[in-house]
Amino acid sequence: MLFSNAQKDVKRFRYKLASILIYWKTNTANNNPNHIQDDDTGYKSDDVAILANPNDIEEFKNKKQSLSSETRYRSLMSVVSMMGVHELIGGLCSYIKSIDCKETLEKLWVQSSKPYSIRLNINKLKQILMEDQPIDLDCFNLSIRTFVYEDIHKAKKTRGPISKHYMDLQFWMSTDFGRHPDFTQKLNIEQLAMSVCQWPGMNYNVLRCKSILIPIQFYGTFILIILDQTTKIVYIIDPNPINPIYENNPYACYVPKISWIAKYLPKAMAKAYPGSRWNEHIDLWRHIIVPHVQIHNNKLSGYLVSLFMRTWSDNGLQLPDGYELRKQFLAKLLVYQENECENNMPEGIREFITCIRNK
């Protein structure tokens, strides 16, 4: 029974160990970086140990007095390095959620300049974990950039072709969809062309891609349109609850958006890639609404569309738990290899990110 209770304590304590390590070295959220409040485990930050037997705690307390701060920190890191990715991400999220200092929340943690600048402060990152908040547009666009670069680096290693061309929201926003004609801005064809160009860092040919993935954001909700050139199919992936007025004709909801893409995509491609084959009337292609992706919380639609773009195949999609999806999304942003301001993060955060990347 004693050993069983010890195992239970260890399991409950693993997330706290992760948070303690981050706080201990460079906690920018509290005045005292060496202090963490007790929780129901009964441990404090200076009593950190994963022990199979509670009787070992007293022996550990005696020995720890002779250990330097750096030695203790590295001892903790050796334990953390053996944790799983799920536990490491849990520790990061616990730390970020705890930050409430206004000055700290404004600190820049993630930045990417190519093909255009995106800057994320701690406050934007923290909002990802708030279940009543929709996705921030900068966070969404950067999430697309993260897995685009993953695909590019993978293709470089394997020398394989890139079959999918991903767009972020720049294309859709530059077309001014849904705006009243009296307020529509004059089309900037140069900006429109830039929004469909290949991603920097890899000289692949967009015209040879089998499919183009286009995210759409309208009135705070997101959907995904996938154009498959080989099969001449337009896939529609909409994670939002079905509007009852379209129950008898669900395709009617998407006709204006697909027609809009059919109008502006050829213009963008003709400017960026003269002679493009992406100039067909896609509104005449076969349209398929991917089933079983609807959820009741439309605040998650942006996170789901990002996930669907990353994992898309015509064999179907799986829906993860909502909060777990937010945690995984945040982790992807934090471990982004092209982050230009990772050094702004506390040392403990960078250590965790290194552990996650090495898994």
Sequence and secondary structure as in RCSB ss.txt:
>XXXX:A:sequence
MLFSNAQKDVKRFRYKLASILIYWKTNTANNNPNHIQDDDTGYKSDDVAILANPNDIEEFKNKKQSLSSETRYRS
LMSVVSMMGVHELIGGLCSYIKSIDCKETLEKLWVQSSKPYSIRLNINKLKQILMEDQPIDLDCFNLSIRTFVYE
DIHKAKKTRGPISKHYMDLQFWMSTDFGRHPDFTQKLNIEQLAMSVCQWPGMNYNVLRCKSILIPIQFYGTFILI
ILDQTTKIVYIIDPNPINPIYENNPYACYVPKISWIAKYLPKAMAKAYPGSRWNEHIDLWRHIIVPHVQIHNNKL
SGYLVSLFMRTWSDNGLQLPDGYELRKQFLAKLLVYQENECENNMPEGIREFITCIRNK
>XXXX:A:secstr
 HHHHHHHHHHHHHHHHHHHHHHHHH SSSS TT     TT   GGG    SSTTHHHHHHHHHTTS HHHHHHH
HHHHHTTS HHHHHHHHHHHHHH   HHHHTSEEEEE SSS EEEEHHHHHHTT TTS   HHHHHHHHHHHHHH
HHHHHHHHT    EEE  HHHHHHTTTT  GGG     HHHHHHTTS  TT    GGG SEEEEEEEETTEEEEE
EEETTTTEEEEE  S   GGGSS GGGGTHHHHHHHHHHHHHHHHHHSTT STTS GGGSEEEE  S   S GGG
HHHHHHHHHHH  TT      HHHHHHHHHHHHHT TT TTGGGS HHHHHHHHHHHH 
